[in-house]
Amino acid sequence: MLSSFRSSVLTLSLAMFALPAQAFDTQARAAYVMDQTTGTVLLSKDADQPLPPASMSKLMTLFVAFEALRDGRLELNEELPVSEHATSYKGSSMFLNTQDRVRVEDLLRGIIVLSGNDACVVIAEALSPDGTEAGFARFMTQRAQQLGMNNSNFANSNGWPAAGHMMSVHDLAILADHLISDFPEYYPLFAEEEFEFDNRVPSNSRNRNPLLKLGIGADGLKTGHTQEAGYGLVGSAQQGDRRVIFVLSGLDSVARRAEEAEAVVNWSFRNFVERQLAEAEKPIGQADIWMGTSKTVDLVPHEDLTLLLPVLGDKNVEAEIVYDGPLEAPIAKGQEIAELVIKPDDLPEIRRPLVAAESVEKGGFFVRIMTVGGIVAKDVIGNPLGAM
């Protein structure tokens, strides 16, 4: 009785314009685009497939470092030693040596702007539970799972090709969202176009993010490339009150990465408009209650329900309220008890929680007798004599 699935279909009216929006046709192996402002997913292609992330996985090292700075376990002016292991990596580098002691702030810029593999290891060994990069990688994997990044596994701190070192583009978007939202004091580092560390290698002083200089609101976050992973980018851009986060992986060249990244930013801002579908605390449906002082409870969104929808379109938006019910009393006001499933044209399905508009107490003896009596009466009416 309490496990029957209930749903109701409703139509959310929106005045829109002409034809359904065209989905973005990307050549990336996997892609994920999200409007951070509304939480609307605009594009999802093989988004939960674990893939080699290359240097894009350095964002997880940065996230752990930012947490350590916030918690006081690390200081920006603190100088960290450089191990032999840190200098053993090839590829992108700050060109550190074992005689160096490097400020944490310089290491962060070395990771973000220069994509330094060595800088990642210095941070990793300082924060590792056992002092090793491998231990730090295990810690990153555990922390990623706590953030809901269920398709990520780390074998090192910098994305150097290694068996089992994987991330999905969806996970990378979750990580980017946290970096932007949780650490606004450090996020401006991702927009820095140049960092010259000790004048060691002037040729490796420029940020590889191709969007920073285009004037389209781009301000982060990280490129990546290996032969196995192809060319990728975790990016974000802000125009007006809207911010978009996107991840592209598996492109075949630097030029293609730059073209696709710019195109996806332009597409995201030009082809969607913000619409309010429902107001906070305004009922949009009801759920049945079992053994309560009321037989139903109003369902409301706990905040204004605003989504991005295609600019082009001449249809109302179909939505469905789903819950497992009837729900057993007591129900507390504000308790999440249902979901609104929204199905806009040419966009991934969108789910938003619905909460109880008021409390419903458990019914007393009389209510329970009446409820049971009603069920018995229904069973008797529905079954001929002798069939029971």
Secondary structure, 3 states (H helix, E strand, C coil): CCCCEEEEEEEECCCCCCCCCCCCCCCCCEEEEEECCCCEEEEEECCCCCECCHHHHHHHHHHHHHHHHHHCCCCCCCEEECCCCHHHCCCCCCCCCCCCEEEHHHHHHHHHCCCCHHHHHHHHHHHCCCCCHHHHHHHHHHHHHHCCCCCCECCCCCCCCCCCCEECHHHHHHHHHHHHHHCCCCHHHHHCCECCCCCCCHHHCECCCCCCCCCCCEEEEEEEEECCCEEEEEEEEEECCEEEEEEEEEECCHHHHHHHHHHHHHHHHHCEEEEEEECCCCCCEEEEEECECCCEEEEECCCCEEEEEECCCCCCEEEEEEEECCEECCECCCCEEEEEEEECCCCCCEEEEEEECCCECECCHHHHHHHHHHHHHHHHHHCCCCCC
